[in-house]
């Protein structure tokens, strides 16, 4: 028997009421979901959403606010204030640092330390944070060209995390959540050029990008839609993690991040090193052409800061290496040849962790030693970077260099 008109109306009312009731229930209960912090970007694959905000709870529960220009930093003017030295830091999730308060991130610590040190005589120091999670060196180079120069920095620091950045510079090894949505640089006829094939993806076409942005704005006002989005992101992350594990196993290693502590064992990793070094040269030349100074900051990896020295030694034995410094030393040697100043952080951070017996990564008993830097890690890293920059400035001042 066909339903009556009255029954159809009641069915429609029930269907409409269900999401409304769920929405009301979620709001009354105070349940919050992860904010959508990222959006598609046709130039770099993805970027932070200007003005996005909310509470993240991946490794640590933390309130996050993205500024109006689309970076996790306080508001900055494009025009550099008079009497100011500006330092721009490019990096990935270690620099974006969603796990700690903004004022505790290492770029903020560098700004505070340099401001108090007086290294830049009678000048204010601003340290601008351009870190975006998942970014490769290619994306950081593109961000430099497309965004950073708007702020007229005097220094550009590339925060380089070798355990991820080297592999992420080639498609075959990229561990990003969306490796197909990343730009790459490849060698063609002996020249390193951008491979922009990712821009042909349907999700990065103009109309689709705008629709996605509209969708995120709508999601920001609906707890039900936020819940659905959170489930979808969780599923994508699980798939990406499984794919990363498969890639590592295909190259005969437990974890692709362990591939940096010895000479590259595969042709893909050799290519990754060559592309990485080529990109560092491109970035050096780009910075010089704008009259700024370039530095590469080699961030300390998790194994390098294990506080228990016996466990560090145990890992080295497992990996068949005498130390954990292959990537650091190779980048330093490359920098010396190509006149790129390199500041490795592993000596300072490794010594601090060992001496004080503290974890610089992780936030509680469930994840000590895992994940990203905690507040202590950021503080020690920021102090080390500021000390190196200050030492460099003082040395040049004593030598009479500009």
C-alpha positions in Angstrom: 0.0 0.0 0.0 1.4 3.4 -0.9 2.0 5.9 1.9 -0.4 8.7 2.4 0.5 12.3 2.0 0.4 12.7 5.8 2.8 9.8 6.3 5.2 11.3 3.6 5.2 14.6 5.4 5.9 13.0 8.8 8.7 11.0 7.2 10.2 14.2 5.7 10.0 15.9 9.1 11.8 13.0 10.8 14.6 13.0 8.2 15.1 16.7 8.6 14.9 16.5 12.4 17.6 13.8 12.8 20.6 16.0 11.7 19.1 19.0 13.6 18.9 16.9 16.8 22.4 15.6 16.3 23.6 19.1 15.8 21.9 20.3 19.0 23.1 17.3 20.9 26.7 17.8 19.9 26.6 21.5 20.8 24.9 20.9 24.1 27.4 18.3 25.0 30.3 20.6 24.1 31.9 18.1 21.8 34.4 19.7 19.4 36.0 18.3 16.3 39.3 19.0 14.6 39.1 22.2 12.6 39.7 22.1 8.9 43.0 24.0 8.8 44.1 23.3 5.2 42.6 23.9 1.8 43.6 23.1 -1.8 46.2 25.5 -3.4 46.8 25.4 -7.1 50.3 26.7 -6.7 51.6 24.4 -3.9 49.0 21.6 -3.6 47.6 22.8 -0.3 48.0 25.6 2.2 46.7 26.8 5.5 43.3 28.4 5.5 43.5 32.1 6.3 41.6 32.8 9.6 41.0 29.1 10.4 40.9 28.3 14.1 39.9 25.6 16.5 41.3 23.0 18.9 43.5 20.2 17.6 44.2 17.1 19.6 46.5 14.9 17.6 49.6 14.7 19.9 48.5 17.3 22.4 45.3 19.3 22.8 46.1 22.8 21.5 44.1 25.9 20.4 45.3 27.0 17.0 44.7 30.3 15.1 45.8 30.8 11.5 46.4 34.5 10.6 44.7 36.4 7.9 47.5 35.7 5.4 47.3 31.9 5.8 50.1 31.1 8.2 50.4 30.0 11.8 51.8 33.2 13.1 50.6 36.4 14.6 49.4 39.0 12.3 52.1 40.6 10.2 52.1 43.5 7.8 53.5 43.0 4.3 55.5 46.3 4.7 58.5 45.8 7.0 58.4 48.3 9.9 61.3 50.8 9.9 64.2 49.8 12.0 63.3 46.1 11.9 65.3 43.0 10.9 63.0 40.3 9.4 63.8 36.6 9.5 61.5 34.3 7.5 61.5 30.6 8.4 60.2 28.0 5.9 59.5 24.5 7.0 57.0 21.7 7.5 55.0 20.5 10.5 58.0 20.9 12.8 57.9 24.6 12.1 54.1 25.0 11.9 54.1 23.3 15.3 50.4 22.8 16.0 51.3 20.8 19.2 52.4 23.8 21.3 51.1 27.4 21.9 52.2 29.9 19.3 54.4 31.8 21.7 56.2 28.6 22.6 57.2 27.6 19.0 60.9 27.8 18.2 60.4 30.7 15.7 58.8 32.7 18.5 61.7 31.7 20.8 64.2 32.8 18.2 62.4 36.2 17.9 62.4 36.6 21.7 66.1 35.6 22.1 67.4 37.8 19.4 65.3 40.7 20.6 66.8 40.4 24.0 70.4 39.7 22.9 71.0 43.0 21.1 72.7 41.3 18.3 71.0 43.5 15.8 71.9 46.8 17.4 69.0 49.1 18.2 66.8 47.1 15.8 63.6 45.2 16.4 63.6 41.6 15.3 60.6 39.8 13.7 60.7 36.1 13.0 57.9 35.1 10.6 56.7 31.5 10.6 55.9 30.0 7.1 55.7 26.4 8.2 53.0 24.2 6.7 52.6 20.5 7.6 53.6 18.0 4.9 55.5 20.5 2.8 58.5 19.3 0.9 61.5 21.4 -0.1 59.8 22.0 -3.5 56.7 23.5 -1.8 58.9 25.6 0.5 60.8 27.0 -2.5 57.5 27.8 -4.2 56.2 29.4 -1.0 59.3 31.5 -0.9 58.7 32.7 -4.4 55.0 33.2 -4.0 54.5 34.5 -0.5 57.7 35.2 1.5 59.0 38.1 -0.6 55.8 40.1 0.1 57.3 40.6 3.6 60.8 41.8 2.5 62.8 39.5 4.8 66.5 40.1 5.5 67.2 36.5 6.3 65.6 33.3 5.0 66.0 30.1 7.1 65.0 26.8 5.7 64.1 24.4 8.5 65.2 21.1 7.1 64.0 17.9 8.7 66.1 15.2 6.9 64.2 12.2 8.1 61.2 13.3 6.0 62.3 16.1 3.6 64.8 14.2 1.6 62.4 11.3 0.7 59.5 13.7 0.2 61.3 15.4 -2.6 60.6 12.5 -5.0 57.3 11.1 -5.8 58.2 7.5 -5.3 59.1 8.1 -1.6 56.9 10.9 -0.6 55.1 10.2 2.7 52.8 13.1 2.6 49.1 12.4 3.0 48.5 13.4 -0.7 51.8 12.7 -2.5 50.0 13.0 -5.9 49.0 16.5 -4.9 52.5 17.7 -4.3 54.8 19.6 -6.7 58.2 18.2 -7.5 61.4 19.3 -9.1 63.0 16.9 -11.6 66.2 16.9 -13.7 65.6 17.4 -17.4 68.6 17.8 -19.7 70.8 18.4 -16.7 68.6 21.1 -15.3 66.3 21.0 -12.3 62.9 22.1 -13.3 59.4 22.1 -11.7 57.1 19.2 -12.5 53.7 20.8 -12.2 51.6 17.9 -13.4 49.8 18.0 -10.0 48.0 21.1 -11.2 46.0 19.0 -13.6 44.3 17.2 -10.8 40.5 17.7 -10.8 40.6 18.8 -7.2 42.9 21.7 -8.1 40.9 23.2 -10.9 39.5 26.7 -10.2 35.9 25.8 -9.7 36.7 22.8 -7.5 39.0 24.8 -5.4 36.4 27.5 -4.7 33.7 24.9 -4.0 36.0 23.2 -1.5 36.7 26.5 0.2 33.0 27.1 0.4 32.5 23.7 1.8 35.0 24.3 4.6 33.3 27.6 5.5 30.0 25.8 5.8 31.6 22.9 7.8 33.0 25.5 10.2 29.4 26.2 11.4 28.1 22.6 11.7 29.2 20.1 14.3 27.6 17.3 12.3 29.5 18.1 9.2 32.7 18.6 11.3 32.2 15.0 12.6 31.8 13.6 9.1 34.9 15.5 8.0 36.9 14.2 11.0 36.0 10.6 10.1 37.0 11.2 6.5 40.4 12.7 7.4 41.0 9.8 9.8 40.3 7.3 7.1 42.7 9.1 4.6 45.4 9.2 7.3 45.1 5.5 7.9 45.4 4.8 4.2 48.4 7.1 3.9 50.1 5.5 6.9 49.6 2.0 5.4 51.0 3.2 2.0 54.0 4.7 3.7 54.7 1.4 5.5 54.4 -0.5 2.2 56.9 1.9 0.5 59.4 1.5 3.3 59.1 -2.3 3.2 59.6 -2.3 -0.6 62.9 -0.6 0.0 63.9 -3.1 2.6 63.7 -0.8 5.7 61.4 -0.7 8.7 60.9 3.0 8.4 61.8 5.4 5.5 63.0 7.9 8.1 65.9 5.5 9.0 67.3 5.8 5.5 69.2 9.0 6.2 71.7 7.6 8.7 73.8 5.9 6.0 74.7 6.5 2.3 71.5 6.1 0.2 70.9 2.3 -0.5 68.6 2.7 -3.4 68.4 4.6 -6.7 65.3 6.4 -5.5 67.0 7.6 -2.4 70.1 8.6 -4.4 67.8 10.6 -6.7 66.1 12.2 -3.7 69.5 13.4 -2.4 70.4 14.8 -5.8 67.1 16.6 -6.2 67.3 17.9 -2.6 70.7 19.4 -3.1 69.6 20.9 -6.4 66.7 22.6 -4.7 69.0 24.0 -2.0 71.0 25.6 -4.7 67.9 27.1 -6.3 66.8 28.4 -3.0 70.2 29.9 -2.3 70.2 31.7 -5.7 66.6 32.9 -5.2 67.5 34.4 -1.8 70.6 36.1 -3.1 68.8 37.6 -6.0 66.6 39.4 -3.5 69.5 40.7 -1.4 68.8 38.5 1.6 70.8 36.0 3.5 70.2 32.2 3.4 70.7 29.6 6.1 69.8 25.9 6.3 68.8 24.8 9.8 69.1 21.0 10.0 66.5 20.0 12.6 67.4 17.2 15.0 65.6 13.9 14.3 63.9 11.7 17.0 66.7 9.1 17.3 69.3 11.9 17.7 67.6 13.2 20.8 66.8 9.9 22.6 67.7 10.8 26.2 68.9 7.3 27.1 72.3 7.1 25.5 72.3 3.3 25.7 69.1 3.2 23.7 70.7 5.5 21.1 73.6 3.1 20.8 71.2 0.2 20.6 69.4 1.8 17.6 72.8 2.6 15.9 73.7 -1.1 16.2 70.3 -2.1 14.8 70.9 0.2 11.8 74.5 -0.8 11.3 75.9 2.7 11.7 78.6 4.2 14.0 76.6 7.4 14.6 73.4 9.1 13.4 75.1 12.0 11.7 75.3 11.0 8.0 72.6 13.4 6.8 73.9 16.3 8.9 77.4 15.9 7.7 76.5 15.5 4.1 74.4 18.6 4.2 77.2 20.5 6.0 79.7 19.3 3.4 77.4 20.3 0.6 76.8 23.7 2.2 80.6 24.3 2.5 81.1 23.6 -1.2 78.1 25.7 -2.4 78.6 28.5 0.1 75.4 27.8 2.0 75.7 28.3 5.7 74.3 25.3 7.6 73.3 25.1 11.3 72.8 21.5 12.6 70.7 21.3 15.7 71.4 17.7 16.6 74.6 18.4 18.7 72.9 20.9 20.9 69.6 19.1 21.3 71.1 15.7 21.6 73.5 16.9 24.3 70.6 18.6 26.2 68.4 15.5 26.1 71.2 13.3 27.3 72.5 15.6 30.0 69.0 16.4 31.5 67.5 13.0 30.8 64.4 14.6 29.2 62.4 13.9 26.1 62.2 16.7 23.6 59.5 14.9 21.6 56.2 13.8 22.9 53.8 15.1 25.5 52.8 12.3 28.0 53.6 8.8 29.0 51.8 7.4 25.9 54.0 9.2 23.4 57.3 10.3 25.0 60.0 10.3 22.3 57.5 10.1 19.5 55.9 12.8 17.3 57.0 16.4 17.3 58.9 18.6 19.7 57.3 19.6 23.0 57.7 23.0 24.6 61.2 22.0 25.9 62.3 20.9 22.4 61.1 24.1 20.8 62.8 26.2 23.5 66.2 24.4 23.2 66.0 24.6 19.4 65.0 28.2 19.4 67.8 29.1 21.8 70.4 27.2 19.7 69.3 28.9 16.4 69.3 32.3 18.0 72.8 31.7 19.5 74.2 30.7 16.1 72.7 33.6 14.3 73.9 36.0 16.9 77.4 34.5 16.8 77.5 34.9 13.0 76.3 38.6 13.2 78.9 39.4 15.9 81.7 37.7 14.0 81.0 39.7 10.9 80.7 42.9 13.0 84.1 42.3 14.5 85.5 41.7 11.0 84.0 44.9 9.7 81.7 43.2 7.3 78.3 44.8 6.5 
